[in-house]
């Protein structure tokens, strides 16, 4: 009977341990990490991990970066604080981080993972593997690449910190017309581990006006390593290809207008026509209205020539981005599954095949709205 009691006690102890020590820590003693930044370690050896979390005002939150935002509140929960530590891998860096805080670092609220660009160019799969395997981290956490060190971005001074406002910006960017294409952890990793498709992530830079950050482009990943970027106006063009809604504006030059014409793109319909394993036609149908076009008159008899001119310019713009994607072998527009369904052997080395693919382009646009000469 005594052996049975001992065995039962061991089972209960094991069950408690398997639930994780985070469940045994009082909520008031947890540091609810909302953002994490990962960079290459000193001299390119190992990693430096920076985390941001709200701590009660007036209480210690750890060393490292200390308080951010000059003592302001963070969504009513506390002062945003950052701490950083290095390690030969992310797990050991996190262990070292725990020595820098008087609170238990809990990752269940992690909403943003920032990767420094030098690390992204070397390869992001290994450090991201820690977060993917963690039982705490949500797969909806957003992935970004930073122009500066990821830790430096998190240490930007802002009343609410950087991680939560940036997460909200990315979450809204999926449905509003800003040139940013978010890629959460689950989708980024799925595309990264794919042998044929490519992943992407917003490129974020520190900013000294408005928010503490700004989107400056999109990073292109092939099998976990950043191999190319799309920046400037081409970011908007890329978004037309990969976003399902919230399309950014387009800019064209049309006869009769006193300057560049801005089109609010409200819809983009895309259709792929697989002619052969090496010949695909991309059909794109734009729906837009005139947002800005001084001196331009729209009426029934004039609209078709204007739409033709706009379609020709949009074709050139989209072709320029497709050329960049093919140069890097990064199929972020999802051609591989369509080709594989009909020609499985053609996708055995799809990045190479995509680079040499004959990709036809058919673009049309319907412009609505009442621009009037003033």
C-alpha positions as a Python dict, from the first residue, in 0.01 Angstrom:
ca = {
    (1, 'X'): (0, 0, 0),
    (2, 'X'): (284, 236, 86),
    (3, 'X'): (443, 178, -257),
    (4, 'X'): (111, 266, -419),
    (5, 'X'): (103, 597, -226),
    (6, 'X'): (462, 675, -324),
    (7, 'X'): (384, 604, -689),
    (8, 'X'): (76, 825, -677),
    (9, 'X'): (279, 1108, -521),
    (10, 'X'): (540, 1081, -797),
    (11, 'X'): (271, 1094, -1066),
    (12, 'X'): (115, 1404, -913),
    (13, 'X'): (455, 1569, -885),
    (14, 'X'): (530, 1492, -1250),
    (15, 'X'): (193, 1633, -1357),
    (16, 'X'): (261, 1957, -1172),
    (17, 'X'): (604, 1989, -1331),
    (18, 'X'): (468, 1921, -1679),
    (19, 'X'): (222, 2208, -1650),
    (20, 'X'): (518, 2444, -1641),
    (21, 'X'): (644, 2660, -1359),
    (22, 'X'): (468, 2964, -1510),
    (23, 'X'): (136, 2829, -1389),
    (24, 'X'): (269, 2823, -1031),
    (25, 'X'): (382, 3186, -1032),
    (26, 'X'): (143, 3446, -897),
    (27, 'X'): (16, 3676, -1173),
    (28, 'X'): (153, 3978, -988),
    (29, 'X'): (503, 3827, -999),
    (30, 'X'): (500, 3765, -1373),
    (31, 'X'): (653, 3989, -1637),
    (32, 'X'): (406, 3964, -1926),
    (33, 'X'): (646, 3989, -2220),
    (34, 'X'): (478, 4162, -2516),
    (35, 'X'): (777, 4203, -2748),
    (36, 'X'): (1102, 4020, -2816),
    (37, 'X'): (1396, 4122, -3033),
    (38, 'X'): (1666, 3883, -3152),
    (39, 'X'): (2003, 3998, -3288),
    (40, 'X'): (2339, 3842, -3354),
    (41, 'X'): (2554, 3826, -3042),
    (42, 'X'): (2884, 4007, -2990),
    (43, 'X'): (3127, 3941, -3275),
    (44, 'X'): (2852, 3747, -3449),
    (45, 'X'): (2863, 3467, -3193),
    (46, 'X'): (2538, 3347, -3040),
    (47, 'X'): (2240, 3576, -2994),
    (48, 'X'): (2132, 3881, -2803),
    (49, 'X'): (1768, 3872, -2695),
    (50, 'X'): (1579, 4181, -2579),
    (51, 'X'): (1233, 4167, -2428),
    (52, 'X'): (981, 4436, -2342),
    (53, 'X'): (709, 4411, -2080),
    (54, 'X'): (493, 4648, -1873),
    (55, 'X'): (599, 4677, -1509),
    (56, 'X'): (412, 4855, -1229),
    (57, 'X'): (528, 5214, -1205),
    (58, 'X'): (778, 5270, -927),
    (59, 'X'): (875, 4901, -904),
    (60, 'X'): (1187, 4734, -1037),
    (61, 'X'): (1149, 4557, -1365),
    (62, 'X'): (1503, 4453, -1427),
    (63, 'X'): (1823, 4597, -1560),
    (64, 'X'): (1931, 4631, -1919),
    (65, 'X'): (1730, 4898, -2097),
    (66, 'X'): (1544, 5010, -1787),
    (67, 'X'): (1229, 5222, -1817),
    (68, 'X'): (1106, 5338, -2154),
    (69, 'X'): (884, 5630, -2231),
    (70, 'X'): (983, 5851, -1942),
    (71, 'X'): (750, 5698, -1683),
    (72, 'X'): (425, 5695, -1886),
    (73, 'X'): (164, 5425, -1842),
    (74, 'X'): (134, 5134, -2086),
    (75, 'X'): (-232, 5075, -2165),
    (76, 'X'): (-302, 5131, -1798),
    (77, 'X'): (-90, 4833, -1693),
    (78, 'X'): (250, 4985, -1617),
    (79, 'X'): (570, 5138, -1745),
    (80, 'X'): (722, 4962, -2048),
    (81, 'X'): (1062, 4817, -1961),
    (82, 'X'): (1327, 4635, -2160),
    (83, 'X'): (1605, 4400, -2059),
    (84, 'X'): (1859, 4221, -2274),
    (85, 'X'): (2105, 3934, -2246),
    (86, 'X'): (2322, 3716, -2467),
    (87, 'X'): (2365, 3341, -2502),
    (88, 'X'): (2498, 3082, -2743),
    (89, 'X'): (2135, 3010, -2831),
    (90, 'X'): (1804, 3185, -2767),
    (91, 'X'): (1709, 2949, -2484),
    (92, 'X'): (2026, 3027, -2286),
    (93, 'X'): (1986, 3398, -2359),
    (94, 'X'): (1634, 3377, -2212),
    (95, 'X'): (1776, 3199, -1906),
    (96, 'X'): (2026, 3482, -1865),
    (97, 'X'): (1746, 3734, -1906),
    (98, 'X'): (1565, 3584, -1611),
    (99, 'X'): (1866, 3675, -1397),
    (100, 'X'): (1811, 4040, -1495),
    (101, 'X'): (1453, 4062, -1371),
    (102, 'X'): (1287, 4013, -1034),
    (103, 'X'): (986, 3872, -1218),
    (104, 'X'): (915, 3551, -1404),
    (105, 'X'): (932, 3617, -1779),
    (106, 'X'): (604, 3486, -1919),
    (107, 'X'): (576, 3457, -2300),
    (108, 'X'): (204, 3384, -2322),
    (109, 'X'): (135, 3749, -2411),
    (110, 'X'): (415, 3779, -2667),
    (111, 'X'): (271, 3965, -2967),
    (112, 'X'): (580, 4077, -3160),
    (113, 'X'): (907, 3910, -3258),
    (114, 'X'): (1161, 4142, -3421),
    (115, 'X'): (1464, 4007, -3609),
    (116, 'X'): (1765, 4230, -3676),
    (117, 'X'): (1850, 4252, -4046),
    (118, 'X'): (2205, 4110, -4013),
    (119, 'X'): (2058, 3803, -3841),
    (120, 'X'): (1782, 3776, -4102),
    (121, 'X'): (2044, 3773, -4377),
    (122, 'X'): (2230, 3495, -4199),
    (123, 'X'): (1917, 3292, -4129),
    (124, 'X'): (1620, 3330, -3894),
    (125, 'X'): (1502, 2969, -3861),
    (126, 'X'): (1725, 2870, -3569),
    (127, 'X'): (1633, 3158, -3336),
    (128, 'X'): (1264, 3145, -3431),
    (129, 'X'): (1260, 2773, -3355),
    (130, 'X'): (1274, 2856, -2983),
    (131, 'X'): (951, 3060, -3001),
    (132, 'X'): (778, 2809, -3229),
    (133, 'X'): (847, 2523, -2987),
    (134, 'X'): (754, 2721, -2678),
    (135, 'X'): (426, 2610, -2533),
    (136, 'X'): (353, 2969, -2429),
    (137, 'X'): (403, 3169, -2749),
    (138, 'X'): (96, 3228, -2965),
    (139, 'X'): (134, 3142, -3333),
    (140, 'X'): (-37, 3473, -3413),
    (141, 'X'): (264, 3674, -3291),
    (142, 'X'): (380, 3912, -3565),
    (143, 'X'): (722, 3882, -3730),
    (144, 'X'): (917, 4190, -3844),
    (145, 'X'): (1268, 4263, -3969),
    (146, 'X'): (1436, 4576, -3833),
    (147, 'X'): (1675, 4802, -4021),
    (148, 'X'): (1866, 4864, -3700),
    (149, 'X'): (1921, 4611, -3425),
    (150, 'X'): (1593, 4464, -3303),
    (151, 'X'): (1692, 4557, -2948),
    (152, 'X'): (1746, 4919, -3054),
    (153, 'X'): (1394, 4932, -3199),
    (154, 'X'): (1239, 4808, -2875),
    (155, 'X'): (1438, 5068, -2680),
    (156, 'X'): (1285, 5359, -2872),
    (157, 'X'): (1127, 5601, -2626),
    (158, 'X'): (747, 5586, -2641),
    (159, 'X'): (480, 5624, -2371),
    (160, 'X'): (337, 5277, -2442),
    (161, 'X'): (661, 5119, -2554),
    (162, 'X'): (711, 4986, -2906),
    (163, 'X'): (591, 4625, -2908),
    (164, 'X'): (218, 4671, -2843),
    (165, 'X'): (165, 4975, -3071),
    (166, 'X'): (359, 4799, -3347),
    (167, 'X'): (151, 4484, -3305),
    (168, 'X'): (-169, 4688, -3330),
    (169, 'X'): (-34, 4865, -3641),
    (170, 'X'): (43, 4532, -3808),
    (171, 'X'): (-290, 4382, -3709),
    (172, 'X'): (-474, 4677, -3863),
    (173, 'X'): (-249, 4676, -4170),
    (174, 'X'): (-408, 4349, -4281),
    (175, 'X'): (-734, 4532, -4353),
    (176, 'X'): (-647, 4901, -4405),
    (177, 'X'): (-480, 5069, -4702),
    (178, 'X'): (-123, 5107, -4581),
    (179, 'X'): (180, 4965, -4767),
    (180, 'X'): (256, 4692, -4515),
    (181, 'X'): (196, 4317, -4545),
    (182, 'X'): (201, 4147, -4203),
    (183, 'X'): (306, 3782, -4178),
    (184, 'X'): (231, 3620, -3839),
    (185, 'X'): (454, 3350, -3692),
    (186, 'X'): (243, 3052, -3805),
    (187, 'X'): (229, 3161, -4169),
    (188, 'X'): (588, 3285, -4180),
    (189, 'X'): (719, 2953, -4051),
    (190, 'X'): (492, 2749, -4278),
    (191, 'X'): (617, 2936, -4585),
    (192, 'X'): (976, 2931, -4460),
    (193, 'X'): (979, 2554, -4414),
    (194, 'X'): (824, 2505, -4758),
    (195, 'X'): (1069, 2384, -5024),
    (196, 'X'): (891, 2580, -5294),
    (197, 'X'): (718, 2888, -5152),
    (198, 'X'): (884, 3194, -5002),
    (199, 'X'): (806, 3395, -4689),
    (200, 'X'): (799, 3769, -4630),
    (201, 'X'): (801, 4008, -4336),
    (202, 'X'): (758, 4385, -4293),
    (203, 'X'): (1076, 4589, -4260),
    (204, 'X'): (1047, 4832, -3969),
    (205, 'X'): (1274, 5127, -3894),
    (206, 'X'): (1293, 5349, -3583),
    (207, 'X'): (1118, 5683, -3616),
    (208, 'X'): (1150, 6011, -3427),
    (209, 'X'): (807, 6150, -3515),
    (210, 'X'): (461, 6013, -3447),
    (211, 'X'): (499, 5647, -3357),
    (212, 'X'): (844, 5520, -3260),
    (213, 'X'): (853, 5305, -3574),
    (214, 'X'): (775, 5322, -3944),
    (215, 'X'): (733, 5063, -4217),
    (216, 'X'): (990, 5099, -4495),
    (217, 'X'): (948, 4785, -4705),
    (218, 'X'): (914, 4408, -4717),
    (219, 'X'): (1185, 4147, -4664),
    (220, 'X'): (1183, 3837, -4884),
    (221, 'X'): (1285, 3504, -4729),
    (222, 'X'): (1381, 3179, -4896),
    (223, 'X'): (1415, 2876, -4669),
    (224, 'X'): (1466, 3091, -4362),
    (225, 'X'): (1719, 3341, -4497),
    (226, 'X'): (1646, 3692, -4615),
    (227, 'X'): (1754, 3708, -4980),
    (228, 'X'): (1597, 4030, -5101),
    (229, 'X'): (1392, 4338, -5017),
    (230, 'X'): (1121, 4548, -5175),
    (231, 'X'): (1117, 4912, -5063),
    (232, 'X'): (963, 5247, -5147),
    (233, 'X'): (664, 5261, -5380),
    (234, 'X'): (732, 4902, -5487),
    (235, 'X'): (608, 4796, -5144),
    (236, 'X'): (260, 4915, -5243),
    (237, 'X'): (284, 4723, -5570),
    (238, 'X'): (389, 4405, -5388),
    (239, 'X'): (92, 4446, -5153),
    (240, 'X'): (-145, 4438, -5451),
    (241, 'X'): (1, 4096, -5529),
    (242, 'X'): (-9, 3939, -5182),
    (243, 'X'): (-274, 4117, -4975),
    (244, 'X'): (-640, 4017, -4986),
    (245, 'X'): (-773, 4353, -4870),
    (246, 'X'): (-654, 4689, -4745),
    (247, 'X'): (-470, 4774, -5067),
    (248, 'X'): (-248, 5085, -5070),
    (249, 'X'): (-290, 5367, -5321),
    (250, 'X'): (-152, 5366, -5674),
    (251, 'X'): (15, 5656, -5856),
    (252, 'X'): (-4, 5709, -6233),
    (253, 'X'): (25, 5995, -6484),
    (254, 'X'): (-284, 6060, -6696),
    (255, 'X'): (-358, 6307, -6979),
    (256, 'X'): (-532, 6622, -6859),
    (257, 'X'): (-407, 6606, -6501),
    (258, 'X'): (-182, 6883, -6372),
    (259, 'X'): (35, 6632, -6184),
    (260, 'X'): (57, 6271, -6068),
    (261, 'X'): (-281, 6106, -6017),
    (262, 'X'): (-347, 5911, -5697),
    (263, 'X'): (-585, 5617, -5720),
    (264, 'X'): (-745, 5465, -5412),
    (265, 'X'): (-733, 5093, -5488),
    (266, 'X'): (-1041, 4935, -5332),
    (267, 'X'): (-1018, 4592, -5492),
    (268, 'X'): (-773, 4366, -5675),
    (269, 'X'): (-891, 4040, -5827),
    (270, 'X'): (-614, 3797, -5922),
    (271, 'X'): (-642, 3488, -6141),
    (272, 'X'): (-362, 3250, -6242),
    (273, 'X'): (-366, 3070, -6577),
    (274, 'X'): (-122, 2778, -6586),
    (275, 'X'): (-49, 2728, -6956),
    (276, 'X'): (245, 2492, -6906),
    (277, 'X'): (505, 2419, -6634),
    (278, 'X'): (713, 2711, -6759),
    (279, 'X'): (441, 2946, -6883),
    (280, 'X'): (192, 3118, -6649),
    (281, 'X'): (-30, 3419, -6704),
    (282, 'X'): (-131, 3641, -6411),
    (283, 'X'): (-458, 3827, -6466),
    (284, 'X'): (-517, 4129, -6240),
    (285, 'X'): (-833, 4338, -6227),
    (286, 'X'): (-815, 4665, -6032),
    (287, 'X'): (-1106, 4863, -5900),
    (288, 'X'): (-1016, 5215, -5795),
    (289, 'X'): (-1150, 5564, -5757),
    (290, 'X'): (-983, 5896, -5811),
    (291, 'X'): (-834, 6024, -5490),
    (292, 'X'): (-628, 6308, -5628),
    (293, 'X'): (-608, 6435, -5985),
    (294, 'X'): (-613, 6811, -6027),
    (295, 'X'): (-752, 6915, -6365),
    (296, 'X'): (-874, 6567, -6458),
    (297, 'X'): (-1233, 6527, -6578),
    (298, 'X'): (-1401, 6187, -6563),
    (299, 'X'): (-1707, 6115, -6774),
    (300, 'X'): (-1841, 5832, -6988),
    (301, 'X'): (-1679, 5936, -7314),
    (302, 'X'): (-1333, 5997, -7163),
    (303, 'X'): (-1297, 5717, -6910),
    (304, 'X'): (-1185, 5427, -7134),
    (305, 'X'): (-870, 5596, -7270),
    (306, 'X'): (-778, 5701, -6916),
    (307, 'X'): (-828, 5346, -6789),
    (308, 'X'): (-613, 5215, -7074),
    (309, 'X'): (-330, 5453, -6984),
    (310, 'X'): (-360, 5364, -6615),
    (311, 'X'): (-360, 4990, -6691),
    (312, 'X'): (-43, 5024, -6901),
    (313, 'X'): (138, 5203, -6619),
    (314, 'X'): (16, 4958, -6354),
    (315, 'X'): (137, 4675, -6578),
    (316, 'X'): (484, 4830, -6587),
    (317, 'X'): (484, 4877, -6209),
    (318, 'X'): (373, 4521, -6136),
    (319, 'X'): (620, 4383, -6390),
    (320, 'X'): (904, 4560, -6211),
    (321, 'X'): (817, 4390, -5881),
    (322, 'X'): (768, 4049, -6045),
    (323, 'X'): (1115, 4084, -6198),
    (324, 'X'): (1256, 4145, -5847),
    (325, 'X'): (1076, 3838, -5712),
    (326, 'X'): (1197, 3618, -5996),
    (327, 'X'): (1552, 3748, -5961),
    (328, 'X'): (1558, 3625, -5600),
    (329, 'X'): (1355, 3307, -5670),
    (330, 'X'): (1101, 3416, -5410),
    (331, 'X'): (750, 3305, -5501),
    (332, 'X'): (553, 3499, -5239),
    (333, 'X'): (247, 3520, -5467),
    (334, 'X'): (158, 3152, -5440),
    (335, 'X'): (224, 3014, -5789),
    (336, 'X'): (384, 2689, -5668),
    (337, 'X'): (66, 2512, -5542),
    (338, 'X'): (-115, 2586, -5869),
    (339, 'X'): (169, 2451, -6080),
    (340, 'X'): (222, 2150, -5852),
    (341, 'X'): (-143, 2048, -5885),
    (342, 'X'): (-97, 1992, -6261),
    (343, 'X'): (277, 1936, -6297),
    (344, 'X'): (421, 1792, -5970),
    (345, 'X'): (769, 1739, -6111),
    (346, 'X'): (796, 2105, -6212),
    (347, 'X'): (814, 2221, -5849),
    (348, 'X'): (1100, 1991, -5740),
    (349, 'X'): (1331, 2296, -5741),
    (350, 'X'): (1072, 2568, -5765),
    (351, 'X'): (1292, 2869, -5669),
    (352, 'X'): (1513, 2794, -5971),
    (353, 'X'): (1215, 2720, -6195),
    (354, 'X'): (1035, 3036, -6078),
    (355, 'X'): (1341, 3245, -6165),
    (356, 'X'): (1325, 3129, -6527),
    (357, 'X'): (947, 3115, -6557),
    (358, 'X'): (775, 3297, -6842),
    (359, 'X'): (527, 3499, -6641),
    (360, 'X'): (272, 3678, -6856),
    (361, 'X'): (78, 3971, -6714),
    (362, 'X'): (-269, 4095, -6803),
    (363, 'X'): (-383, 4407, -6613),
    (364, 'X'): (-705, 4603, -6643),
    (365, 'X'): (-860, 4872, -6423),
    (366, 'X'): (-1201, 5019, -6360),
    (367, 'X'): (-1183, 5380, -6236),
    (368, 'X'): (-1484, 5531, -6065),
    (369, 'X'): (-1536, 5857, -5883),
    (370, 'X'): (-1596, 6219, -5977),
    (371, 'X'): (-1276, 6411, -6035),
    (372, 'X'): (-1370, 6757, -6165),
    (373, 'X'): (-1159, 7038, -6306),
    (374, 'X'): (-1119, 7329, -6067),
}
